[in-house]
Amino acid sequence: MSREKNLVLILLAVLAAVLLWSTFWWMMRIVLFVVIVYIIYQVLKQYF
């Protein structure tokens, strides 16, 4: 395996990891948002 090919593979791996990481955080934010909305909904339901 040549050095250039190795470098390209490393760059691709880093890019894939960054994309997966940001997607993961994006999904976690949506999940957190849904959980918070649900909790607020439950609290409001008890008071009204």
C-alpha positions as CSV (number, residue, x, y, z in Angstrom):
1,M,0.0,0.0,0.0
2,S,1.4,3.4,-1.0
3,R,1.8,6.3,1.4
4,E,-0.6,8.5,-0.6
5,K,-3.3,5.9,-0.5
6,N,-2.8,5.5,3.2
7,L,-3.2,9.3,3.7
8,V,-6.4,9.3,1.6
9,L,-7.8,6.5,3.6
10,I,-7.0,8.2,6.9
11,L,-8.7,11.4,5.6
12,L,-11.8,9.5,4.6
13,A,-11.9,7.7,8.0
14,V,-11.7,11.1,9.8
15,L,-14.4,12.6,7.6
16,A,-16.7,9.6,8.2
17,A,-16.1,9.8,11.9
18,V,-16.9,13.5,12.0
19,L,-20.1,13.0,10.0
20,L,-21.2,10.1,12.2
21,W,-20.4,12.1,15.3
22,S,-22.3,15.2,14.2
23,T,-25.3,13.0,13.2
24,F,-25.1,11.3,16.6
25,W,-25.3,14.7,18.4
26,W,-28.0,15.9,16.1
27,M,-30.1,12.8,16.9
28,M,-29.4,13.2,20.6
29,R,-30.6,16.8,20.5
30,I,-33.9,15.7,18.9
31,V,-34.4,13.0,21.5
32,L,-33.6,15.4,24.3
33,F,-36.0,18.0,22.8
34,V,-38.8,15.3,22.6
35,V,-38.2,14.2,26.2
36,I,-38.3,17.8,27.4
37,V,-41.5,18.6,25.5
38,Y,-43.1,15.4,27.0
39,I,-42.0,16.3,30.5
40,I,-43.4,19.9,30.2
41,Y,-46.6,18.4,28.7
42,Q,-47.0,16.1,31.7
43,V,-46.4,18.9,34.2
44,L,-48.9,21.2,32.5
45,K,-51.5,18.4,32.4
46,Q,-51.3,18.1,36.2
47,Y,-51.7,21.8,36.8
48,F,-54.5,22.5,34.3
